[in-house]
C-alpha cells in the first residue's frame, strides 16, 4: 500500500492550522507547510505562523527554514516538499500538508513544468526595474509579452509576474508556452480537503487576525525590517502596507484598513483557485469530527 498525504488548504484565517494539528495528532505524524511566507524566519508576526507551542509539539517542515535574503519559489518547493514527504514516510505511513499557497500545493501534487534557467544578471535587472517602476509597470510588461498567462494569473503577486517576465525576456517566448499541464505521477496517494466558511464569518476572522497582529507588534516588526523592504519576500500582504505608512505615504490607520481589504481580496482569490481544481473535498473546519472521520477512512 503506498504512503499517503492528507492535504488541507483553504483561504487565509479559515482554520487550517488548528485542523492540521488535530489531523497530525490523529495520525501521529508530521506537517509540511505549504505557505509561501511562513518559511522565512525573519517574518514572525505578519505571516500567522503556528504558535511556538504547536511547533514544539508537532514537527513542521518549511517553517522558519529560509531567510528573506534567499527567496524560494514553487519549483524549489516541489523539490523540498517531496524530500520532506520521503522523510515522513521513513517513520509514518501518512503525513499532513497544510497551507493556502495554491501554486505550491499544485507543485507538490502535480509537478512543476521544466522552465529554462534565467541568467542571474537578467533576474537582477528585472527585479531592479520592478523596484524602481512598481507593480503597474510589471503587470503591463507581462500583459504585453504573455497575455495568456496574465489572464489566468494572480496579477497582484509580483513574484509570479517577475518569473513570467524573466523567462519571456530570457527565451523570447511567452512563459505560458512552457506550461505543459502534464501531471506528474507521485509515489503516494492524496486526500485533498478544501476548507470553507460563510463569507461573513471568514471576513470577520480576517479582520480580527489583522487587529491581533497589530497588537502583537506588526508595526514594530516592519520597522526592524525596513532596511530589507526591497527584498521580494517583503513585498507582500501586511508588510508592504505598513512600510507605506512608515515611509509617510499613508497613515497607520489607513495601512491597517488596506491590509484588511487586501487580505479579504486575497482570500477570495484563494477560494477561486480551489474551485477551479479537481479532486478536492469541501469541508467546514468547525466540523472537526467529520473531517477526522474522513481522514481516518482514507488512512485505514
VMD Tcl script that draws the C-alpha trace (Angstrom):
set ca {
  {0.00 0.00 0.00}
  {1.50 3.38 -0.99}
  {2.08 6.05 1.66}
  {-0.48 8.81 1.96}
  {-0.67 12.57 2.29}
  {-3.62 14.47 3.75}
  {-3.61 17.93 2.16}
  {-5.53 20.73 3.86}
  {-5.97 24.02 2.06}
  {-8.31 26.97 2.09}
  {-8.30 30.76 2.39}
  {-6.30 32.62 4.99}
  {-7.79 32.58 8.52}
  {-10.20 29.73 7.71}
  {-8.74 27.48 10.42}
  {-6.19 25.34 8.59}
  {-3.58 25.36 11.35}
  {-5.84 24.08 14.11}
  {-7.34 21.33 11.97}
  {-3.96 20.23 10.62}
  {-2.76 19.83 14.21}
  {-5.75 17.64 15.02}
  {-5.12 15.51 11.92}
  {-1.41 15.19 12.76}
  {-2.27 14.08 16.30}
  {-4.71 11.52 14.93}
  {-2.10 10.10 12.57}
  {0.83 10.65 14.99}
  {2.75 12.28 12.17}
  {4.37 15.50 10.94}
  {3.19 18.52 8.95}
  {4.58 20.05 5.76}
  {3.70 23.74 5.46}
  {2.59 24.85 2.00}
  {2.69 28.55 2.79}
  {4.99 30.72 0.69}
  {5.72 33.17 3.53}
  {5.93 31.13 6.72}
  {9.24 29.65 5.57}
  {11.01 32.97 6.19}
  {12.35 33.11 9.72}
  {12.57 36.93 9.79}
  {8.81 37.26 9.20}
  {7.30 36.41 12.57}
  {4.04 38.27 13.10}
  {2.65 39.12 9.67}
  {2.67 35.52 8.40}
  {0.41 33.97 11.06}
  {2.77 31.09 11.79}
  {1.65 28.31 14.12}
  {2.36 29.15 17.76}
  {5.68 28.03 19.21}
  {3.93 25.53 21.47}
  {2.47 23.75 18.43}
  {5.79 23.78 16.58}
  {7.39 22.17 19.63}
  {4.63 19.56 19.89}
  {4.40 18.58 16.22}
  {7.39 18.72 13.86}
  {6.77 21.07 10.93}
  {8.70 21.35 7.69}
  {9.14 24.60 5.71}
  {8.54 26.93 8.63}
  {11.42 29.24 9.64}
  {13.57 27.27 7.21}
  {14.81 30.09 4.95}
  {15.99 33.69 5.01}
  {14.35 36.58 3.19}
  {17.75 37.09 1.58}
  {17.34 33.79 -0.29}
  {13.79 33.70 -1.72}
  {12.24 30.39 -2.71}
  {9.68 29.67 -5.43}
  {7.25 26.94 -6.39}
  {9.87 24.90 -8.21}
  {12.05 24.99 -5.08}
  {9.07 23.94 -3.00}
  {8.33 20.96 -5.24}
  {11.85 19.63 -4.70}
  {11.83 20.37 -0.98}
  {8.35 19.06 -0.23}
  {8.97 15.74 -1.96}
  {12.05 15.36 0.23}
  {10.02 16.25 3.32}
  {7.41 13.63 2.36}
  {10.09 10.95 1.95}
  {11.42 11.85 5.38}
  {7.96 11.48 6.94}
  {7.34 8.14 5.22}
  {10.51 6.75 6.78}
  {8.68 6.84 10.11}
  {4.96 7.02 9.40}
  {2.68 5.73 6.61}
  {0.90 9.10 6.29}
  {1.75 12.78 6.53}
  {-0.08 16.11 6.55}
  {0.31 19.10 4.22}
  {-1.22 22.41 5.30}
  {-1.22 25.75 3.51}
  {-3.01 28.21 1.31}
  {-0.44 28.86 -1.43}
  {-2.16 27.21 -4.37}
  {0.85 27.15 -6.67}
  {2.94 25.38 -4.03}
  {0.26 22.76 -3.46}
  {-0.10 22.25 -7.18}
  {3.67 21.81 -7.48}
  {3.64 19.11 -4.81}
  {0.58 17.28 -6.12}
  {1.08 17.54 -9.87}
  {4.65 18.64 -10.51}
  {6.11 21.82 -11.88}
  {6.86 22.35 -15.54}
  {10.52 22.42 -16.53}
  {11.21 26.12 -17.05}
  {14.53 27.26 -18.59}
  {17.02 28.80 -16.20}
  {17.38 32.58 -16.29}
  {20.72 34.37 -16.19}
  {21.19 35.92 -12.72}
  {22.17 39.25 -14.28}
  {18.86 39.40 -16.14}
  {16.94 38.48 -12.97}
  {18.72 41.26 -11.10}
  {17.91 43.81 -13.82}
  {14.21 42.86 -13.96}
  {13.90 42.96 -10.19}
  {15.67 46.32 -10.14}
  {13.25 47.70 -12.75}
  {10.34 46.43 -10.67}
  {11.67 48.11 -7.53}
  {12.03 51.37 -9.45}
  {8.90 51.32 -11.61}
  {6.44 49.39 -9.45}
  {3.76 46.77 -9.82}
  {1.84 48.62 -12.53}
  {4.88 48.51 -14.82}
  {5.38 44.81 -14.12}
  {1.76 44.00 -14.85}
  {1.84 45.87 -18.16}
  {5.07 44.14 -19.25}
  {3.62 40.69 -18.58}
  {0.29 41.62 -20.20}
  {2.14 42.68 -23.37}
  {4.50 39.71 -23.58}
  {2.23 36.93 -22.34}
  {-1.48 37.83 -22.37}
  {-2.46 34.19 -21.83}
  {-0.51 33.93 -18.58}
  {-1.65 37.39 -17.49}
  {-5.31 36.46 -17.93}
  {-5.05 33.40 -15.68}
  {-2.52 34.54 -13.06}
  {-2.73 36.34 -9.74}
  {-1.64 39.73 -11.08}
  {-1.16 41.08 -7.54}
  {1.61 38.54 -6.94}
  {4.89 40.19 -8.05}
  {6.97 37.02 -7.66}
  {4.82 35.16 -10.14}
  {4.82 38.06 -12.60}
  {8.57 38.53 -12.28}
  {9.15 34.87 -13.04}
  {6.99 35.09 -16.16}
  {8.71 38.24 -17.39}
  {12.21 36.90 -16.73}
  {11.56 33.70 -18.67}
  {9.95 35.62 -21.52}
  {12.87 38.03 -21.81}
  {15.42 35.22 -21.49}
  {13.90 32.87 -24.08}
  {12.00 35.18 -26.40}
  {8.93 33.01 -25.82}
  {5.95 33.57 -23.52}
  {6.15 31.90 -20.14}
  {2.84 30.14 -20.82}
  {4.47 28.24 -23.71}
  {6.46 26.21 -21.17}
  {3.43 25.23 -19.10}
  {2.50 21.81 -20.41}
  {-0.27 20.96 -17.97}
  {1.02 17.38 -17.64}
  {0.59 15.96 -14.16}
  {3.46 14.14 -12.51}
  {2.86 10.68 -11.07}
  {3.55 10.70 -7.34}
  {4.53 7.62 -5.27}
  {1.86 8.37 -2.68}
  {-1.91 8.75 -2.62}
  {-3.54 12.03 -1.62}
  {-6.66 13.17 0.18}
  {-7.27 16.82 -0.70}
  {-9.54 18.75 1.67}
  {-10.59 22.34 0.92}
  {-11.82 24.26 3.96}
  {-14.52 26.88 3.65}
  {-16.59 29.19 5.84}
  {-19.51 31.55 5.18}
  {-18.11 34.78 3.68}
  {-19.22 36.96 6.57}
  {-17.53 34.79 9.16}
  {-14.35 34.47 7.13}
  {-14.14 38.23 6.66}
  {-14.66 38.73 10.40}
  {-11.86 36.27 11.15}
  {-9.53 38.03 8.74}
  {-10.20 41.46 10.20}
  {-9.78 40.10 13.74}
  {-6.48 38.47 12.81}
  {-5.14 41.75 11.39}
  {-6.07 43.57 14.60}
  {-4.37 40.83 16.61}
  {-1.20 41.15 14.51}
  {-1.09 44.87 15.16}
  {-1.47 44.19 18.88}
  {1.38 41.69 18.70}
  {3.71 44.31 17.20}
  {3.45 44.11 13.41}
  {4.36 47.79 13.06}
  {7.49 47.29 15.17}
  {8.43 44.20 13.19}
  {8.18 46.20 9.96}
  {10.33 48.94 11.46}
  {13.08 46.39 12.15}
  {12.80 45.10 8.57}
  {12.87 48.49 6.83}
  {16.46 48.04 5.58}
  {15.27 44.90 3.73}
  {11.98 46.24 2.35}
  {13.16 45.80 -1.25}
  {13.61 42.05 -0.79}
  {10.91 40.12 -2.67}
  {9.55 38.24 0.37}
  {8.70 41.60 1.96}
  {6.65 42.84 -0.99}
  {3.70 41.01 0.43}
  {0.46 41.45 2.34}
  {0.77 43.08 5.71}
  {4.30 44.29 5.19}
  {4.02 46.49 2.11}
  {1.08 48.40 3.64}
  {2.90 49.07 6.93}
  {6.04 50.07 5.04}
  {3.93 52.63 3.19}
  {2.83 54.14 6.49}
  {6.39 54.18 7.83}
  {7.50 55.98 4.67}
  {4.74 58.57 5.11}
  {2.58 57.78 2.07}
  {-0.41 56.88 4.28}
  {-1.37 56.85 7.94}
  {-1.07 53.75 10.11}
  {-4.86 53.56 10.34}
  {-5.14 53.65 6.55}
  {-2.47 50.94 6.29}
  {-4.38 48.65 8.65}
  {-7.59 49.17 6.66}
  {-5.72 48.34 3.45}
  {-4.32 45.14 4.98}
  {-7.83 44.02 5.91}
  {-9.28 44.77 2.47}
  {-6.32 43.30 0.57}
  {-6.30 40.15 2.71}
  {-10.01 39.63 2.13}
  {-9.49 40.03 -1.61}
  {-6.61 37.54 -1.44}
  {-8.80 35.06 0.42}
  {-11.40 35.33 -2.33}
  {-8.73 34.58 -4.95}
  {-7.65 31.55 -2.91}
  {-11.23 30.29 -2.95}
  {-11.49 30.86 -6.69}
  {-8.33 28.84 -7.26}
  {-9.66 25.96 -5.19}
  {-12.99 25.95 -7.01}
  {-11.13 25.53 -10.28}
  {-9.28 22.44 -9.02}
  {-10.42 18.83 -9.23}
  {-10.45 16.01 -6.67}
  {-10.99 18.24 -3.63}
  {-13.44 17.51 -0.82}
  {-15.07 20.63 0.62}
  {-15.46 20.72 4.39}
  {-16.26 23.14 7.21}
  {-13.32 23.33 9.66}
  {-15.77 23.76 12.54}
  {-16.96 20.18 11.90}
  {-13.71 18.70 13.15}
  {-15.07 15.25 13.97}
  {-16.45 14.90 10.47}
  {-13.10 15.92 8.99}
  {-11.23 13.47 11.18}
  {-13.61 10.68 10.22}
  {-12.87 11.30 6.54}
  {-9.13 11.25 7.27}
  {-9.45 8.06 9.30}
  {-11.30 6.30 6.48}
  {-8.65 7.41 3.97}
  {-5.71 6.22 6.03}
  {-7.09 2.91 7.30}
}
mol new
graphics top color blue
foreach p $ca { graphics top sphere $p radius 0.5 }
foreach p [lrange $ca 0 end-1] q [lrange $ca 1 end] { graphics top cylinder $p $q radius 0.2 }
display resetview
